[in-house]
Amino acid sequence: MDEQLLQFIWKFGLFDKANARTTAGEGITVQSSGVQNSDAGPDFSNARLTIGSTQWAGNVEVHLRASDWQRHHHQSDKAYDSVILHVVLHNDGEPARTSSGVAIPVYEVTFDRLLESRYRQLMEAQSFVPCRPLLSSMESFRLRLFLTRLAVERMEQRSARAAALLEATGNDWEEVFRRMLFRAFGFGVNAQPFEQLAQKIPAGCIGKHSGSRLQLEALLLGQAGLLGGGAQDDYHHRLLQEYALLRAKFSLSPMEPHVWKFLRTRPVNFPTIRLAQLAALLNGNANLVARVMQVKTLRDCTDIFSVTPSEYWDTHYTLGKASDSRKKPLGEKSIERIAANFVAPMLFVYGKSRAQEALCEAAVELLEQIAPERNALIDGWESMGVKPQSMFESQALLHLKQAYCDHKKCLQCAIGKQILQG
């Protein structure tokens, strides 16, 4: 038993309500257990109880032992003077008292001990997820409903970056859009350098040269620090010339090249290729923000992001090193990742900030159109019979595993709650 479980029992009324009495013998009727408090102060606020024949409104404190009240020095803390009931597992000491010495009623809680046994089973589990042996008891409908909540929670988490950027940039949506777009082209491994690159390019600089793919490539590769010092071929020489002009014109200072990750990265995912693809997207696409904010389907994303770099990159993965000829468009899976990691969060955070529910719904519907991702965590869920039908659900399962299961937050999980309740 731990205090978190006891708080859970009180919060969801899993105690023996019919026989709830204070240690002084007065009956307890709970109209509201209160709102759980995660900050300093009593565990639950705004509870409403009837103790004996008297109705009370105030706070509730939960401890494993009654003596914890004194051990935690609550008797000298005025913040606890509003406590109307002390809920304990073991009544082992003096009654709780306020700072003025007034005794507080004590309830020695009783509940079904199977709940404690199930909780111990979850906490001691060493399986892929704590509830693996018990998950079969979860109704499919309830599971899918919870996955929907988790997917939205994941979306809000991912949108938090955009929301933070919005605050940092003084509500500059164009700048937030640009940084989030660049970050998406990092595809995880180079996300941070790509976002740093967005900040190294002055606002408006791209727009002024959006009509020239050569200038855009020179700007992106040059500011990324990936042009090097000497030309390896004619195209490389042209890029260096263009960047020299742009650098002087806008007083630019490039990034250090060592921040980019090439090692153990597939050549098609080299930052040089991704930058060339980004240049192709920005080329002649002055209304990119408006187009993205009007996305309704995955097909809309495909129409926007189906771009191919200039011909030079057909035979190169890096500058100056020729390779076999191969077109390098932004592929289907890459577009799906951009839709999930950039388009959907942007729609969601913009919709929330402007109270436009339709945009939030569009973000959810977009994820529902994308096939679930494939990775070891999803394989683990499928081995338990939980198979996601879309990226919306696979994102929910990833969030469930990483935010709840890995930290054994079963008491905050709807699945854990149902299992504990039997």
C-alpha positions in Angstrom: 0.0 0.0 0.0 1.2 3.5 -0.7 -0.4 6.9 -0.2 -1.1 7.4 -3.9 -3.3 4.3 -3.9 -5.1 5.5 -0.8 -5.7 8.9 -2.5 -7.0 6.9 -5.6 -9.4 5.0 -3.4 -10.8 8.2 -1.8 -11.0 10.0 -5.1 -13.1 7.4 -6.9 -15.1 6.3 -3.9 -13.7 2.7 -3.8 -14.1 2.4 0.0 -16.9 0.9 2.0 -19.4 3.8 1.7 -22.2 2.0 3.5 -20.2 1.6 6.7 -18.1 4.8 6.6 -17.7 6.2 10.1 -15.3 8.4 11.9 -13.2 6.9 14.7 -15.7 8.6 17.0 -18.6 6.6 15.5 -20.3 9.3 13.4 -21.5 8.3 10.0 -19.9 9.8 6.9 -21.8 10.5 3.6 -19.7 11.8 0.7 -21.4 14.2 -1.7 -18.1 15.1 -3.3 -14.6 13.7 -2.6 -13.1 17.0 -3.7 -10.6 18.0 -6.4 -7.2 16.4 -6.1 -4.4 18.8 -5.4 -0.9 18.1 -6.9 0.7 21.2 -5.3 1.4 22.1 -1.7 -1.4 21.9 0.8 -4.2 19.3 1.6 -4.6 16.4 -0.8 -8.2 17.3 -1.8 -10.0 20.7 -1.9 -13.6 21.7 -2.0 -15.0 18.4 -0.7 -18.6 18.2 0.5 -19.4 15.7 3.3 -22.0 15.0 5.9 -20.5 13.9 9.2 -23.1 12.8 11.7 -25.9 15.3 11.1 -23.7 18.2 10.1 -22.8 19.2 6.5 -19.3 20.3 5.8 -17.4 21.9 2.9 -13.6 22.0 3.0 -10.5 20.0 2.4 -9.5 16.4 3.0 -6.0 15.1 3.9 -5.0 11.5 3.2 -2.3 9.6 5.1 -1.3 6.0 5.6 -1.1 6.5 9.3 -2.9 9.0 11.5 0.4 9.9 13.2 1.7 11.2 9.8 -0.3 14.4 10.6 2.1 15.3 13.4 5.1 13.8 11.5 4.5 16.2 8.6 3.9 19.2 11.0 0.4 19.9 9.7 -0.7 20.9 13.2 1.4 24.0 12.9 0.5 24.9 9.3 -2.5 27.2 8.9 -3.0 25.8 5.3 -4.4 22.7 6.9 -6.9 24.5 9.2 -9.6 24.0 6.6 -9.3 20.2 6.6 -12.7 18.6 7.5 -11.7 15.0 7.4 -8.4 13.1 7.9 -8.6 9.8 5.9 -6.1 7.2 7.1 -5.3 3.5 6.5 -4.2 3.0 10.1 -5.4 5.0 13.1 -2.2 4.8 15.2 -2.0 8.1 17.0 -3.6 11.2 18.4 -6.5 12.9 16.4 -5.4 15.4 13.8 -5.6 19.0 15.1 -5.6 22.4 13.5 -3.1 25.1 14.4 -5.5 26.3 17.1 -5.9 22.9 18.6 -9.3 21.9 17.2 -9.7 18.2 16.6 -10.4 17.0 13.0 -12.5 13.9 12.5 -10.6 10.8 11.4 -11.8 8.1 9.0 -10.0 4.8 9.1 -10.8 3.7 5.6 -12.0 0.2 4.7 -12.0 -1.3 1.2 -11.8 -4.5 -0.8 -8.3 -5.8 -0.3 -8.4 -7.4 -3.8 -7.8 -3.8 -5.1 -4.5 -3.6 -3.1 -3.5 -7.0 -4.5 -4.2 -5.9 -8.1 -2.2 -2.7 -7.5 0.7 -4.7 -6.1 0.6 -6.9 -9.2 0.8 -3.9 -11.5 3.6 -2.3 -9.5 5.7 -5.4 -9.4 5.1 -6.4 -13.1 8.2 -6.7 -15.3 6.3 -7.2 -18.6 6.1 -4.9 -21.6 3.4 -3.0 -19.8 2.4 -3.6 -16.2 -1.2 -4.7 -17.0 -0.2 -7.2 -19.7 -1.6 -10.2 -17.8 -4.8 -8.3 -17.0 -5.5 -6.4 -20.2 -7.7 -9.1 -21.6 -10.4 -8.0 -19.1 -10.6 -4.5 -20.7 -13.6 -4.1 -23.0 -12.6 -3.2 -26.6 -15.0 -0.3 -26.6 -13.5 1.2 -23.4 -10.0 0.7 -24.7 -10.7 2.5 -28.0 -12.4 5.3 -26.1 -9.4 5.7 -23.9 -7.0 5.6 -26.9 -9.0 8.5 -28.4 -8.4 10.5 -25.2 -4.7 9.6 -25.2 -4.3 10.6 -28.9 -5.7 14.0 -28.2 -3.4 14.3 -25.1 -0.4 13.4 -27.3 -1.6 16.0 -29.8 -1.7 18.6 -27.1 1.8 17.6 -26.0 3.2 17.9 -29.5 1.4 21.2 -30.0 2.9 22.5 -26.8 6.1 23.3 -28.7 4.2 25.5 -31.2 2.3 27.1 -28.4 5.6 27.9 -26.6 7.1 29.3 -29.8 4.0 31.4 -30.3 4.5 33.0 -26.9 8.3 33.5 -27.4 7.8 35.2 -30.8 5.0 37.5 -29.7 2.2 35.6 -31.5 4.1 35.6 -34.8 2.3 32.7 -36.5 4.5 33.0 -39.7 7.7 32.5 -37.7 6.2 29.7 -35.7 5.1 28.0 -38.9 8.6 28.4 -40.4 10.4 26.9 -37.4 8.0 24.0 -37.1 8.3 23.3 -40.8 12.0 23.3 -40.7 12.0 21.0 -37.6 9.7 18.5 -39.4 12.3 18.2 -42.2 14.8 17.0 -39.7 12.8 13.8 -39.3 13.8 13.3 -35.7 17.6 12.8 -36.0 18.3 16.3 -37.3 15.2 18.1 -35.9 17.1 20.3 -33.6 19.7 21.5 -36.2 16.9 22.2 -38.7 15.0 24.3 -36.1 18.3 26.1 -35.3 18.7 26.8 -39.1 15.3 28.4 -39.2 16.4 30.9 -36.6 19.6 31.6 -38.4 17.7 32.8 -41.5 16.2 36.3 -41.1 12.4 36.6 -41.6 11.5 37.6 -45.1 14.8 36.4 -46.5 13.3 33.2 -48.0 10.3 35.1 -49.4 12.6 37.5 -51.3 14.3 34.6 -53.1 11.5 32.1 -53.3 11.5 32.4 -57.1 15.0 30.9 -57.5 15.6 27.3 -56.4 19.4 27.8 -56.8 19.3 30.8 -54.4 17.2 28.9 -51.9 19.6 25.9 -52.0 22.5 28.3 -51.6 20.8 30.0 -48.7 19.8 26.8 -46.8 23.0 24.9 -47.4 25.2 27.9 -46.8 23.5 28.9 -43.6 23.6 25.2 -42.5 27.4 25.4 -42.9 27.4 22.5 -45.4 28.8 24.3 -48.5 32.4 23.9 -47.4 35.2 26.1 -48.4 36.2 25.0 -51.9 34.0 24.0 -54.9 34.0 20.3 -55.9 32.2 20.8 -59.1 30.4 23.4 -61.2 27.1 23.4 -59.4 28.9 23.5 -56.0 30.8 26.6 -57.4 27.5 28.3 -58.3 26.1 27.6 -54.9 29.1 29.1 -53.2 28.9 32.2 -55.4 25.2 32.7 -54.7 25.7 32.2 -50.9 28.5 34.7 -50.9 26.2 37.4 -52.3 23.4 36.4 -49.9 25.7 36.4 -46.9 26.9 39.9 -47.7 23.4 41.2 -48.5 21.8 39.9 -45.3 24.8 39.9 -43.0 24.5 36.2 -42.4 26.6 33.9 -40.2 26.4 30.2 -40.9 26.0 27.3 -38.5 28.8 25.0 -37.5 28.7 21.9 -39.8 29.4 19.4 -37.0 25.9 19.8 -35.5 24.4 17.8 -38.5 24.1 14.0 -38.2 25.2 12.0 -41.2 26.5 8.9 -39.3 24.2 5.9 -39.2 21.7 7.9 -41.3 20.4 6.5 -44.6 21.7 8.5 -47.6 18.2 9.5 -48.6 17.8 11.1 -45.2 21.1 13.0 -45.3 20.5 16.7 -44.3 21.8 17.8 -47.6 19.0 15.9 -49.4 16.4 17.1 -46.9 17.6 20.7 -47.4 17.4 20.3 -51.2 13.8 19.0 -50.8 12.9 21.9 -48.5 14.3 24.3 -51.1 12.1 22.6 -53.7 9.0 23.1 -51.4 9.8 26.7 -50.7 10.4 27.5 -54.4 7.5 29.5 -55.8 5.3 28.6 -52.9 4.5 32.0 -51.4 1.1 30.9 -50.0 2.4 27.8 -48.2 1.0 28.8 -44.8 -2.5 29.3 -46.2 -2.3 26.0 -48.1 -1.3 24.0 -45.0 -4.0 25.6 -42.9 -6.6 24.5 -45.4 -5.6 20.8 -45.3 -8.5 18.4 -44.8 -7.1 15.1 -46.1 -3.8 13.3 -46.5 -4.3 13.8 -50.2 -4.1 17.6 -49.6 -0.7 17.0 -47.8 0.5 14.9 -50.7 -0.4 17.7 -53.2 1.6 20.2 -51.1 4.7 18.2 -50.2 5.2 16.1 -53.3 8.4 17.8 -54.3 11.6 16.8 -56.0 15.0 18.5 -55.6 16.9 20.0 -58.6 18.6 17.6 -61.1 22.0 17.9 -59.4 20.7 15.8 -56.5 19.7 13.0 -58.9 23.4 12.0 -58.9 24.5 13.3 -55.5 23.7 12.8 -51.8 26.4 15.3 -50.7 28.1 18.1 -52.6 30.9 17.0 -54.9 30.5 13.2 -54.6 28.7 11.7 -57.5 26.4 8.7 -57.1 24.2 6.4 -59.2 21.4 8.4 -60.8 18.2 8.3 -58.8 15.4 10.8 -58.3 14.9 11.8 -54.7 11.4 13.1 -54.2 9.8 13.5 -50.8 8.4 10.0 -50.4 5.0 8.8 -49.3 6.2 7.8 -45.8 8.1 11.1 -45.4 5.0 13.0 -46.3 2.9 11.0 -43.8 5.5 11.9 -41.1 5.3 15.6 -42.0 1.5 15.4 -41.9 1.6 13.8 -38.4 4.5 15.8 -36.9 3.9 19.2 -38.5 0.6 19.7 -40.3 -1.7 18.1 -37.7 -0.1 19.9 -34.7 -0.2 23.2 -36.5 -3.9 22.8 -37.3 -4.6 21.7 -33.7 -2.8 24.5 -31.9 -4.1 27.2 -34.3 -7.6 25.8 -33.9 -7.3 25.9 -30.1 -5.9 29.4 -30.0 -8.6 30.7 -32.3 -11.5 28.6 -30.8 -12.0 27.0 -34.3 -13.1 23.5 -33.4 -13.2 22.5 -37.1 -9.4 22.9 -37.3 -8.9 20.6 -34.3 -11.2 18.1 -35.8 -9.3 18.3 -39.1 -6.1 17.5 -37.3 -7.6 14.4 -35.7 -9.2 13.3 -39.0 -5.8 13.7 -40.8 -4.1 11.3 -38.4 -7.0 8.8 -38.8 -6.2 8.7 -42.5 -2.6 7.7 -42.0 -1.5 4.1 -41.6 -0.1 3.3 -38.1 3.6 3.6 -37.8 5.8 0.5 -37.5 8.3 0.2 -34.6 9.2 -2.0 -31.7 6.7 -0.4 -29.3 3.8 -0.9 -31.7 5.0 -4.5 -32.2 4.9 -5.0 -28.5 1.3 -3.8 -28.3 0.3 -6.0 -31.2 1.8 -9.0 -29.5 -0.8 -8.3 -26.7 -3.7 -8.2 -29.2 -3.9 -4.4 -29.3 -3.6 -3.5 -33.0 -3.9 0.2 -34.0 -6.1 1.0 -37.0 -4.5 4.3 -37.8 -1.7 6.7 -36.8 -4.2 8.4 -34.5 -4.3 5.1 -32.5 -0.6 4.2 -32.8 0.3 7.7 -31.5 -2.1 7.0 -28.6 -0.3 3.7 -27.9 3.1 5.3 -28.0 1.9 8.0 -25.6 0.4 5.4 -23.3 3.6 3.4 -23.1 6.0 6.3 -22.8 3.9 8.6 -20.5 2.1 6.0 -18.4 3.3 2.4 -18.6 7.1 3.1 -18.4 6.5 5.2 -15.3 3.8 2.8 -13.9 1.3 5.6 -13.6 -1.5 3.1 -13.5 -3.5 5.2 -11.1 -3.8 8.0 -13.7 -4.6 5.5 -16.5 -8.2 4.6 -17.4 -7.1 1.0 -18.2 -5.4 0.8 -14.8 -8.4 2.3 -13.1 -10.8 -0.3 -14.6 -8.4 -3.2 -13.7 -8.1 -2.0 -10.1 -11.9 -1.7 -9.9 -12.2 -5.2 -11.2 
